[in-house]
Amino acid sequence: MTMQTIGIGSAANDGTGDTLRSAGTKINANFTELYAVAAPNSQTITANGAASLSVGYHICNKATALAITLANGTTVGARKYFTNKGVGIATITPANFAPGATFALDRYDAATVIWDGTNWYVVGHYGATIA
């Protein structure tokens, strides 16, 4: 969603701006989007499979190798945070990944990726191997 701007009218109390209800709806929608990005919910991944697009923080936790797929994003600027607290290496394979094909996380490694509308990009990592 793009930011929703409140129409304030041409002059004070001229009746051309948004109604109080319409303005409140826009405010709520803007804050809902901000909170979704600023305070992402989490998913613990313990078996091979897909990372949820509706979750921002993915905690990998498996004693053996873990294979995770990441579908294309739906919102430009969406971020996904991955950490690995399991002993097995977690290999994440985004559907479209600008720097290569995968990134792998050893135990205690972390990586952040961002969707630009076409590809996922790594914007920060600690110990991740990009291939």
C-alpha positions as semicolon CSV with decimal commas, in nm:
position;residue;x (nm);y (nm);z (nm)
1;M;0,000;0,000;0,000
2;T;0,118;0,352;-0,063
3;M;0,094;0,614;0,209
4;Q;-0,255;0,760;0,236
5;T;-0,257;1,140;0,273
6;I;-0,537;1,319;0,452
7;G;-0,709;1,583;0,241
8;I;-0,713;1,903;0,450
9;G;-0,908;2,123;0,207
10;S;-0,819;2,459;0,060
11;A;-0,891;2,661;0,373
12;A;-0,988;2,588;0,731
13;N;-1,346;2,457;0,764
14;D;-1,428;2,500;0,393
15;G;-1,576;2,148;0,371
16;T;-1,343;2,033;0,089
17;G;-1,112;1,811;0,296
18;D;-1,160;1,454;0,416
19;T;-1,426;1,386;0,677
20;L;-1,309;1,302;1,027
21;R;-1,404;0,937;0,971
22;S;-1,221;0,917;0,637
23;A;-0,911;1,081;0,788
24;G;-0,916;0,838;1,082
25;T;-0,939;0,543;0,842
26;K;-0,634;0,667;0,654
27;I;-0,442;0,717;0,979
28;N;-0,525;0,362;1,093
29;A;-0,422;0,213;0,757
30;N;-0,089;0,400;0,762
31;F;-0,010;0,286;1,117
32;T;-0,113;-0,074;1,042
33;E;0,139;-0,084;0,759
34;L;0,414;0,074;0,970
35;Y;0,364;-0,170;1,256
36;A;0,374;-0,465;1,016
37;V;0,721;-0,356;0,902
38;A;0,859;-0,224;1,231
39;A;0,749;-0,511;1,453
40;P;0,736;-0,822;1,237
41;N;0,584;-1,139;1,371
42;S;0,798;-1,454;1,367
43;Q;0,801;-1,804;1,227
44;T;1,018;-2,087;1,359
45;I;1,113;-2,318;1,074
46;T;1,208;-2,672;1,178
47;A;1,142;-2,863;0,852
48;N;1,221;-2,810;0,484
49;G;0,964;-2,590;0,313
50;A;0,858;-2,237;0,231
51;A;0,910;-1,924;0,440
52;S;0,582;-1,745;0,499
53;L;0,548;-1,413;0,316
54;S;0,315;-1,285;0,589
55;V;0,592;-1,316;0,849
56;G;0,890;-1,082;0,878
57;Y;1,125;-1,275;1,108
58;H;1,219;-1,636;1,032
59;I;1,401;-1,842;1,294
60;C;1,567;-2,149;1,142
61;N;1,610;-2,430;1,393
62;K;1,699;-2,781;1,281
63;A;1,977;-3,021;1,389
64;T;2,046;-3,116;1,025
65;A;2,049;-2,924;0,697
66;L;1,742;-2,710;0,636
67;A;1,619;-2,607;0,288
68;I;1,386;-2,307;0,271
69;T;1,227;-2,142;-0,032
70;L;1,127;-1,778;-0,041
71;A;0,858;-1,673;-0,292
72;N;0,863;-1,338;-0,467
73;G;0,754;-1,051;-0,246
74;T;0,422;-0,875;-0,285
75;T;0,519;-0,526;-0,162
76;V;0,821;-0,324;-0,273
77;G;1,039;-0,262;0,029
78;A;0,925;-0,572;0,219
79;R;1,202;-0,708;0,441
80;K;1,262;-1,061;0,566
81;Y;1,495;-1,138;0,854
82;F;1,649;-1,485;0,885
83;T;1,850;-1,625;1,176
84;N;1,976;-1,977;1,235
85;K;1,995;-2,112;1,586
86;G;2,002;-2,477;1,473
87;V;2,314;-2,688;1,428
88;G;2,232;-2,765;1,063
89;I;2,307;-2,517;0,786
90;A;1,995;-2,332;0,669
91;T;1,993;-2,269;0,293
92;I;1,741;-2,014;0,169
93;T;1,650;-2,014;-0,201
94;P;1,457;-1,704;-0,310
95;A;1,247;-1,733;-0,628
96;N;1,433;-1,432;-0,771
97;F;1,761;-1,342;-0,603
98;A;1,976;-1,066;-0,752
99;P;2,318;-1,169;-0,610
100;G;2,296;-1,538;-0,701
101;A;2,081;-1,840;-0,629
102;T;2,090;-1,897;-0,252
103;F;2,221;-1,778;0,080
104;A;2,324;-2,013;0,358
105;L;2,334;-1,957;0,732
106;D;2,553;-2,151;0,972
107;R;2,453;-2,167;1,336
108;Y;2,413;-1,817;1,484
109;D;2,435;-1,648;1,141
110;A;2,177;-1,395;1,022
111;A;2,072;-1,218;0,702
112;T;1,822;-0,953;0,596
113;V;1,676;-0,940;0,246
114;I;1,458;-0,675;0,082
115;W;1,218;-0,704;-0,215
116;D;1,255;-0,440;-0,490
117;G;0,958;-0,552;-0,699
118;T;1,166;-0,786;-0,914
119;N;1,435;-0,947;-0,693
120;W;1,533;-1,011;-0,333
121;Y;1,856;-0,835;-0,231
122;V;2,074;-0,897;0,074
123;V;2,096;-0,568;0,264
124;G;2,285;-0,701;0,563
125;H;2,422;-1,023;0,700
126;Y;2,640;-1,176;0,967
127;G;2,830;-1,478;0,838
128;A;2,593;-1,566;0,553
129;T;2,735;-1,742;0,248
130;I;2,590;-1,613;-0,079
131;A;2,609;-1,845;-0,379
